[in-house]
C-alpha cells in the first residue's frame, strides 16, 4: 500500500536514456509547436515509444520549475509504470505524486504541495493521475489547483477523452496551459458513429504521425505476420443477433452459448484456434495472448440457475487449450458436461500451460498471473482474456496473438494488434504473429436483406471481414513496400489431414494462401449485392440507394492490373443496368427518369476513384503498368492525361460539371450541415440537402488535392459529423 510518502521530494536529478536522433527532432518540433499553440497530439503505433518521449518532455518542464500533469482516463497499469523508475524501484521524478484509486495519497498534503509550488515555482513537480480520481469528490480542491497552476498536461490514450467528461475537463484549463495528447488510435466508436480527437477542441491539431508500416520498415517495430483461419461456422449461429443488426452498433458481438447445439459450435470454433496454434506456433514455450469474446446469455449446462459466468469464453478457451475439453468428444455426447470450476493451477499449485485472467480474480492473483506470463520460458505460455489487457499492457516478449472476438471498432482492433508489434531483444522475437478466426457473414445478407444497406450497416457488416479491417489498418504509410519486402505478411490458412500410404490421417497439413490488399473481389461481391437490390426497385428518385452506392465506390482501390480489371468489369455491369433502366417499362415515370442517372453517376464516380487511386497511390507502378491500367479502365493509355480523364468523370457523372461549381455547392453544404443550421431546417429542406447537395461531398472528396478551397473545407472542423464520417472513413 502506498501512503502519503508517495509525494516525494529531493534534489536528485532525473536520469533518462537519451533520445535517438529522429526522436530528438520530434521532441524539438513538439516544443516549437507549443510556442504558438495550446493543444496538439501525436499519433504513433503502440510500441513506438511515445511514453518514453513524453518523459523527456516532462523532464524539460520539470527542470524549468514547472508543474506537469500526466493524465490517463482509467487506472490502467500505464499510470504506475510511467510514475516509477523500474530500475531504481523508486519514482522517476523526485518531486512527484501518484494519484489514483489504487493508491492512497493524503489529498490535503498533496493540495498543500501543489499550492506551494504554484506560489513559488522554485522547483518542478509532476502529478501522475487518473481522470476518475481527479474528478472524485475527495479531490475537488486538487482539481481546482490543477486548473490554476498546471503548465503542461500530457494525456495518454487521449482518444478516451473524446466528447465526454474528459473532454470537458481539458476544456477548463487556462489558455497558458499546454495540452499534449498521445494516441495510437485518434478516434472512438464503431463504423458510422466515429468521433475524432480533434473534436475535443477547435485548436486540437495533429503535431506528428507515423504509421505502423513505416515503423516496421524503420525497424522500430517487429515485422508482422497476419494469418486468417476461416471457420466453417455461420456467424449468425455463433453470435447473438437477438436485436438484429442493431447488435452491430456496439464494438463487440456476443457469443450465444445458451443451447447445447450453440455451445458445441462455440467449442468447435475455439478448437480451430487450438489447431491453428498447434500447427503454426512452432515454439510452444513462446508467449501467446488470446482475446476471447463476451457471452451475453447464460451458458448451457454450467453455473447456478440463471447465473452468468464471468469471462466464460476465456475460461472455456483455456480448458480447450489445456486439452480438458475436446470438440471431437463433444460431438458424440448429446448433452456435454463442462467443468463448473475452471482452474488456472495444476494439482501441485503451479500455473498450467494455458490460463485465463478476469476482473473477478483477486488483484494479487491477477498480478501473479501477469508476472508469470511475462517471464520468458516458463508457464503460463498462453493467456486468455475477454476485455482486459487491450490497453496499457506492455510486454515486448509477446510473440503471438489469437483473435477469437470479431470487433466493429477499428480503434479496438488496432489496440489489439499493437500488443504484439513491440521489439524484444530479451526473448529474441523475430516477428509478431496474429491468428484470427473468422466466420462466414453471407447469412447476414440473406437474413436481413435490404436492411444491411440501410445507413452505415453495410460498413459495419463488412468490418466483420478481416481483409476489410486489414485494408483500413494498412491504408496509410508505405504498407505496399512493407508487404513487398516481406515485413508484413497476410495469409489465409487451410488445415487438413495429411494422409499416409494406407489412407490414414497422420497429422495436420497446412496450406497458406497469400491475401491481396486491397480486397477488391470482396468489395465487388458486396457492391454487386447492393446493385441487385437497387435494380429490382421502383422507388422514385432512388436518393438513399444513390448515396449508399456512392459511399461504397469510395472504398475501392487500384493497386495492380487485376484490381483495374475487376473494377472495369463492375463498371461495365453498372453501365448495362443503366441502359436497361431506360427501357424498363415496369418503372413509374419518376423512377424511369432518375434510375438511369443514378447508375450513370455511380459508374463515373467508380472510374474517378480508380483514377485517383492510380494517381496518388500508384508510386510502386511503372509508367507502362499505369498506362495498361488506364486502358483497362477505358481511358486513353497516356498517364500525362490522367487529370483530363478525372475531369471527364466529373463532367459526365456529376450535376456539377466543373471544379468551381463543385466548390460553390460544397460551400453551401458546409453552411447547411452545421449543427446550428441543420436543426432548424424543415423536412423539405433536409430532404433537399440529402438529395441535391450531399452527393457532392463524394465528388468533392476526389478533388481535395486539386483545389485549395476544397482542401481547406474538407480539413475544417466546422463540418457536422454526418459529413465528417463520410470524409474521414475513406
C-alpha positions, 0 to 999 in steps of 0.5 A: 500500500502506498501512503502519503510518502508517495509525494516525494521530494529531493534534489536528485536529478532525473536520469533518462536514456537519451533520445535517438536522433529522429526522436530528438527532432520530434521532441524539438518540433513538439516544443516549437509547436507549443510556442504558438499553440495550446493543444496538439497530439501525436499519433504513433503505433503502440510500441513506438515509444511515445511514453518514453518521449513524453518523459523527456518532455516532462523532464524539460518542464520539470527542470524549468520549475514547472508543474506537469500533469500526466493524465490517463482516463482509467487506472490502467497499469500505464499510470504506475509504470510511467510514475516509477523508475523500474530500475531504481524501484523508486519514482522517476521524478523526485518531486512527484505524486501518484494519484489514483484509486489504487493508491492512497495519497493524503489529498490535503498534503498533496493540495498543500504541495501543489499550492506551494509550488504554484506560489513559488515555482522554485522547483518542478513537480509532476502529478501522475493521475487518473481522470476518475480520481481527479474528478472524485469528490475527495479531490475537488480542491486538487482539481481546482489547483490543477486548473490554476497552476498546471503548465503542461498536461500530457494525456495518454490514450487521449482518444478516451477523452473524446466528447465526454467528461474528459473532454470537458475537463481539458476544456477548463484549463487556462489558455497558458496551459499546454495540452499534449495528447498521445494516441495510437488510435485518434478516434472512438466508436464503431463504423458510422458513429466515429468521433475524432480527437480533434473534436475535443477542441477547435485548436486540437491539431495533429503535431506528428504521425507515423504509421505502423508500416513505416515503423516496421520498415524503420525497424522500430517495430517487429515485422508482422505476420497476419494469418486468417483461419476461416471457420466453417461456422455461420456467424449468425449461429455463433453470435447473438443477433437477438436485436438484429443488426442493431447488435452491430452498433456496439464494438463487440458481438456476443457469443450465444452459448445458451443451447447445447447445439450453440455451445458445441459450435462455440467449442468447435470454433475455439478448437480451430484456434487450438489447431491453428496454434498447434500447427503454426506456433512452432515454439510452444514455450513462446508467449501467446495472448488470446482475446476471447469474446463476451457471452451475453446469455447464460451458458448451457449446462454450467453455473447456478440457475440463471447465473452468468459466468464471468469471462466464460469464453476465456475460461472455456478457451483455456480448458480447450487449450489445456486439452480438458475439453475436446470438440471431437468428444463433444460431438458424440455426447448429446448433452456435454458436461463442462467443468463448473470450476475452471482452474488456472493451477495444476494439482501441485499449485503451479500455473498450467500451460494455458490460463485465463485472467478476469476482473473477478480474480483477486488483484494479487492473483491477477498480478501473479498471473501477469508476472508469470506470463511475462517471464520468458520460458516458463508457464503460463505460455498462453493467456486468455482474456475477454476485455482486459489487457487491450490497453496499457499492457506492455510486454515486448516478449509477446510473440503471438496473438489469437483473435477469437472476438470479431470487433466493429471498432477499428480503434479496438482492433488496432489496440489489439494488434499493437500488443504484439508489434513491440521489439524484444531483444530479451526473448529474441522475437523475430516477428509478431504473429496474429491468428484470427478466426473468422466466420462466414457473414453471407447469412447476414445478407440473406437474413436481413436483406435490404436492411444491411444497406440501410445507413452505415450497416453495410460498413459495419457488416463488412468490418466483420471481414478481416481483409476489410479491417486489414485494408483500413489498418494498412491504408496509410504509410508505405504498407505496399513496400512493407508487404513487398519486402516481406515485413508484413505478411497476410495469409489465409490458412487451410488445415487438413489431414495429411494422409499416409500410404494406407489412407490414414490421417497422420497429422495436420497439413497446412496450406497458406494462401497469400491475401491481396490488399486491397480486397477488391473481389470482396468489395465487388461481391458486396457492391454487386449485392447492393446493385441487385437490390437497387435494380429490382426497385421502383422507388422514385428518385432512388436518393438513399440507394444513390448515396449508399452506392456512392459511399461504397465506390469510395472504398475501392482501390487500384493497386495492380492490373487485376484490381483495374480489371475487376473494377472495369468489369463492375463498371461495365455491369453498372453501365448495362443496368443503366441502359436497361433502366431506360427501357424498363417499362415496369418503372413509374415515370419518376423512377424511369427518369432518375434510375438511369442517372443514378447508375450513370453517376455511380459508374463515373464516380467508380472510374474517378476513384480508380483514377485517383487511386492510380494517381496518388497511390500508384508510386510502386507502378511503372509508367507502362503498368499505369498506362495498361491500367488506364486502358483497362479502365477505358481511358486513353493509355497516356498517364500525362492525361490522367487529370483530363480523364478525372475531369471527364468523370466529373463532367459526365457523372456529376450535376456539377460539371466543373471544379468551381461549381463543385466548390460553390455547392460544397460551400453551401453544404458546409453552411447547411450541415452545421449543427446550428443550421441543420436543426432548424431546417424543415423536412423539405429542406433536409430532404433537399440537402440529402438529395441535391447537395450531399452527393457532392461531398463524394465528388468533392472528396476526389478533388481535395488535392486539386483545389485549395478551397476544397482542401481547406473545407474538407480539413475544417472542423466546422463540418457536422459529423454526418459529413465528417464520417463520410470524409474521414472513413475513406 
